[in-house]
Amino acid sequence: MVGSVVVRAMRPDDLDAIVEVQAQCYPPDMNEPALLLAARLHACPDTAWVAVDPGTDVPGAYLVGYRTLLGKVSPLGGAFAHHPQADALYLHDLAIGRALRGRGVAQALVAHARAQALAWHLAGLALVSVNDTVAFWRGQGFEPADVTPQGQAALDTYPGRAVYMRA
Ligand SMILES: CC(C)(COP(=O)(O)OP(=O)(O)OC[C@H]1O[C@@H](n2cnc3c(N)ncnc32)[C@H](O)[C@@H]1OP(=O)(O)O)[C@@H](O)C(=O)NCCC(=O)NCCS
């Protein structure tokens, strides 16, 4: 719990609120469609979390990802699937709605994911930083990492600057 906010697993009935948080956080060309968000939750429900006000239970922030291989970069709009030999937790999207910004909610969601990665004995975490968030992610212990040409092609699917980072 951070302040009055609780982290719990995402559920299918959260998706309307997730779409709304996404719209508050990204320009239209970076909004991923609701059907894709639903398919990802169906494929990887154990790596999808939300932060809710316990009074309403409505998500005001979320973090979604999947278990993968270090060095493998996820493109914008890509499907989620856990890799059977995963050595990393990939954080595809962390988004904090306007009402919850600046209250430590992002930090709490990342800490929750990190604890899960440790429990699964994964070697690390990885992500693509967009929206000018490299400094934020450095603060969470991530550093930019080299990518293969295939990884660079995945980075090129994001509008604006996209940086692969690992912790
Ligand atoms: C970036 C974002 C996730 C931060 O969420 P938040 O809940 O406001 O962050 P927190 O309150 O948990 O802040 C944790 C720390 O990061 C710092 N921080 C927050 N946003 C930052 C930013 N944009 N750049 C640098 N540092 C930042 C805070 O000052 C705080 O530092 P402290 O621990 O030294 O006090 C949020 O603004 C957001 O959802 N943005 C839009 C979506 C997005 O860009 N997601 C990331 C895509 S890769």
Ligand as a Chemical Component Dictionary entry (heavy atoms), coordinates in Angstrom:
data_LIG
# 
_chem_comp.id                   LIG 
_chem_comp.type                 NON-POLYMER 
_chem_comp.pdbx_formal_charge   0 
_chem_comp.three_letter_code    LIG 
# 
loop_
_chem_comp_atom.comp_id 
_chem_comp_atom.atom_id 
_chem_comp_atom.alt_atom_id 
_chem_comp_atom.type_symbol 
_chem_comp_atom.charge 
_chem_comp_atom.model_Cartn_x 
_chem_comp_atom.model_Cartn_y 
_chem_comp_atom.model_Cartn_z 
_chem_comp_atom.pdbx_ordinal 
LIG C1  C1  C 0 6.891  8.485  -15.400 1  
LIG C2  C2  C 0 5.761  8.035  -14.481 2  
LIG C3  C3  C 0 5.610  6.528  -14.601 3  
LIG C4  C4  C 0 6.145  8.399  -13.021 4  
LIG O1  O1  O 0 5.077  7.995  -12.168 5  
LIG P1  P1  P 0 4.873  8.587  -10.680 6  
LIG O2  O2  O 0 3.913  7.683  -9.957  7  
LIG O3  O3  O 0 4.541  10.021 -10.761 8  
LIG O4  O4  O 0 6.332  8.384  -10.073 9  
LIG P2  P2  P 0 6.688  8.214  -8.521  10 
LIG O5  O5  O 0 5.844  9.170  -7.725  11 
LIG O6  O6  O 0 6.645  6.776  -8.142  12 
LIG O7  O7  O 0 8.185  8.736  -8.518  13 
LIG C5  C5  C 0 9.285  7.927  -8.182  14 
LIG C6  C6  C 0 10.548 8.756  -8.338  15 
LIG O8  O8  O 0 10.739 9.072  -9.733  16 
LIG C7  C7  C 0 10.850 10.496 -9.897  17 
LIG N1  N1  N 0 10.228 10.838 -11.189 18 
LIG C8  C8  C 0 8.908  10.786 -11.488 19 
LIG N2  N2  N 0 8.729  11.127 -12.786 20 
LIG C9  C9  C 0 9.955  11.399 -13.294 21 
LIG C10 C10 C 0 10.413 11.809 -14.579 22 
LIG N3  N3  N 0 9.580  11.992 -15.615 23 
LIG N4  N4  N 0 11.769 11.979 -14.749 24 
LIG C11 C11 C 0 12.617 11.784 -13.725 25 
LIG N5  N5  N 0 12.226 11.390 -12.479 26 
LIG C12 C12 C 0 10.912 11.200 -12.276 27 
LIG C13 C13 C 0 10.135 11.083 -8.698  28 
LIG O9  O9  O 0 10.594 12.390 -8.438  29 
LIG C14 C14 C 0 10.500 10.096 -7.618  30 
LIG O10 O10 O 0 11.831 10.362 -7.182  31 
LIG P3  P3  P 0 12.234 10.276 -5.611  32 
LIG O11 O11 O 0 12.011 8.827  -5.235  33 
LIG O12 O12 O 0 13.663 10.681 -5.603  34 
LIG O13 O13 O 0 11.299 11.203 -4.905  35 
LIG C15 C15 C 0 4.421  8.744  -14.786 36 
LIG O14 O14 O 0 4.646  10.137 -14.885 37 
LIG C16 C16 C 0 3.728  8.277  -16.051 38 
LIG O15 O15 O 0 2.926  7.351  -16.012 39 
LIG N6  N6  N 0 4.017  8.933  -17.186 40 
LIG C17 C17 C 0 3.320  8.632  -18.452 41 
LIG C18 C18 C 0 3.554  7.240  -18.945 42 
LIG C19 C19 C 0 5.031  6.933  -19.114 43 
LIG O16 O16 O 0 5.801  7.716  -19.644 44 
LIG N7  N7  N 0 5.418  5.717  -18.674 45 
LIG C20 C20 C 0 6.755  5.217  -18.798 46 
LIG C21 C21 C 0 6.932  4.725  -20.173 47 
LIG S1  S1  S 0 8.471  3.852  -20.371 48 
# 
loop_
_chem_comp_bond.comp_id 
_chem_comp_bond.atom_id_1 
_chem_comp_bond.atom_id_2 
_chem_comp_bond.value_order 
_chem_comp_bond.pdbx_ordinal 
LIG C1  C2  SING 1  
LIG C2  C3  SING 2  
LIG C2  C4  SING 3  
LIG C2  C15 SING 4  
LIG C4  O1  SING 5  
LIG O1  P1  SING 6  
LIG P1  O2  DOUB 7  
LIG P1  O3  SING 8  
LIG P1  O4  SING 9  
LIG O4  P2  SING 10 
LIG P2  O5  DOUB 11 
LIG P2  O6  SING 12 
LIG P2  O7  SING 13 
LIG O7  C5  SING 14 
LIG C5  C6  SING 15 
LIG C6  O8  SING 16 
LIG C6  C14 SING 17 
LIG O8  C7  SING 18 
LIG C7  N1  SING 19 
LIG C7  C13 SING 20 
LIG N1  C8  SING 21 
LIG N1  C12 SING 22 
LIG C8  N2  DOUB 23 
LIG N2  C9  SING 24 
LIG C9  C10 SING 25 
LIG C9  C12 DOUB 26 
LIG C10 N3  SING 27 
LIG C10 N4  DOUB 28 
LIG N4  C11 SING 29 
LIG C11 N5  DOUB 30 
LIG N5  C12 SING 31 
LIG C13 O9  SING 32 
LIG C13 C14 SING 33 
LIG C14 O10 SING 34 
LIG O10 P3  SING 35 
LIG P3  O11 DOUB 36 
LIG P3  O12 SING 37 
LIG P3  O13 SING 38 
LIG C15 O14 SING 39 
LIG C15 C16 SING 40 
LIG C16 O15 DOUB 41 
LIG C16 N6  SING 42 
LIG N6  C17 SING 43 
LIG C17 C18 SING 44 
LIG C18 C19 SING 45 
LIG C19 O16 DOUB 46 
LIG C19 N7  SING 47 
LIG N7  C20 SING 48 
LIG C20 C21 SING 49 
LIG C21 S1  SING 50 
# 
